[in-house]
Amino acid sequence: MLFSICSNSKNEKINIKKLINYIIAYKIPQFPISGDYLKEHGYKTGELMGKKLKSLEDEWIQSNFVMDKKMLNKFIGKNNKN
């Protein structure tokens, strides 16, 4: 990212120190759902669980990483078993 911004001639006035501090302080979003969490909701390890995790992650990404576990719960469903 730094290289790309610095090598772009349109950005002549770049505050490198500010940009580096932003990158250092940036918190990478952590997906709040795990396979263990799905097991607690009736899923068994396997293809169905993998597909559900992927679909939940897609919803999370679509929300720009804003959805928390509580919000994602509405996409889990109840008593889903393989």
N, C-alpha and C positions, 0 to 999 in steps of 0.2 A: 504494500500500500504506500509506504513512504517513497519507495523508488518511483512508483507510478506518478505520484503527485509531484515529486521533485523534478522528474524528467519532463513533465508537461510544461511547455514554454508559456502557456496561458496563465500559469500560476506563478507570477514573478514575485509576489509578496507573500511568502509562506512563513508562518511562525512555526519552525521545526520543533522548537522546544514544547510549544503548546500541543502540537500534533502528537509528539512522543508521549507526553503526559496523558493525553486522551487515550492512546493505545494501551498504555500501562494500566490505567485505571478501569478500562472497559471490562465489564463482567460478561463472560460468555454465558448465554442462557443455557440452563440445564433442563432437559426434558423431564417433566415431573412424574411420568408414569413408568413403571417397570413391569417385567414379567411377574414378579412376586406380587405386585399390586393387583394384576389381573387374576392371578390365582385366588386371591382373597375374594374376587368377584365371580368365582365359578369357572374360570377358564383353566384348561389343562394344557401343559406344555405340548406344543406341536404347531402344525401349520395354521390352525385357526387363531391361536394366540399371536403368532408372528404377523399374520395379516391384520389383526386388530391393533397391535402395537404400531404397525406401519400406518394404518389409517388414522390413528390418534396423533401420531407424529405429524402427519400431513396437515391435520386440522390445526395443530399447534403452530406449524410453520406458516399456514395461511393467516393465522391471527397475528403474525409478526412476533411470535414467541411470547405473547401476552397471556394466553390462557394458562390458568393454573390447574392443579389437580381437580379442584372442585368444579371448575368449568368444564373440564374434559370428561368428568363423570357422566354427563348427559349423553355422551357418545359411546359409553362402554356397554350399556345394556345390563340386564339382570339375568342371572342363572344361565349364562351361555356355556354350554358344555360341548366338547368334541364328540 
